[in-house]
Amino acid sequence: MDSAKTARMPLWLKVVGVVANIGAALLAGRLVWEETVWTWARGPQMVGFSLAHGNYFFLLLSAPVLTIWFVIVTALTVMSLIKGKLVSVRRLVALGLTVVIFVVSGLPDRFWHRLFISKTVHSAKAPKLINHAAYLNDLGLVRAMVSHGVHVNVKDPSDWRTPLHAAAVTGHIPIIIYLLSQGADIDALDREGDSPLQLAISNGNTKAAAYLEKQGAKNIHGTEAQREKAIEDIVKEGILDSYKNNSAHGHL
């Protein structure tokens, strides 16, 4: 190889690349950990929240730094190729690694839940996870969890809502149709005493409400006493659960 025709990067740019890639790789690993292991143990996560408020918050800086580095190095590489210069394999590998880090960091938690579906459905937080999927209108994950053993009428321990309640809240008719086809209880009551039809109506989902009514759903509305007690109990249990999680796992 003719060294005179080989494209060179400034030393400072190489150092920044190494540091940024290491930091971004650690950040990607942390995010995936939150989206998988922590989610299975604790339920749906505000991904990155605990990191931003923990001792390793500086890892979040690696993403924008790596983005800037990637743009600069890509531009330099294109210019070098246009000029007929050779580009080292190490530089191409570094750019490829950066792309992989970006892709992994950007994958949503639903991707990991489907990839590790056996872990997801056997998680103690499976009831919360299937409801979360229904709230996000993720029919694919709802189907996957039900087909792998999660009961269609499973209730979230905190608000006692079933996946059908969650689907009624967002008004996602395809999920409602699927859940009913799998034997979902159309008149199940949540902790406040509301049925799925009531939630569809109260959230302004007229099409979903009309469909539920057509299927024979009842509009059951909980009492004010039920509502107040439910809110009070949910808050107390949430505080206790948060305390237990923080004590058991700590913050990284």
Secondary structure by P-SEA (a helix, b strand, c coil): ccccccccccaaaaaaaaaaaaaaaaaaaaaaaaacccccccccccccccccccccccccaaaaaaaaaaaaaaaaaaaaaaabbbbbaaaaaaaaaaaaaaaaaaccaaaaaaaaaaaaaaccaaaaaaaaaaaacaaaaaaaaaaaccccccccccccccaaaaaaaaccaaaaaaaaaacccccccccccccaaaaaaaacaaaaaaaaaaaccccccccaaaaaaaaaaaaaaaaaaaaaaaaacccc
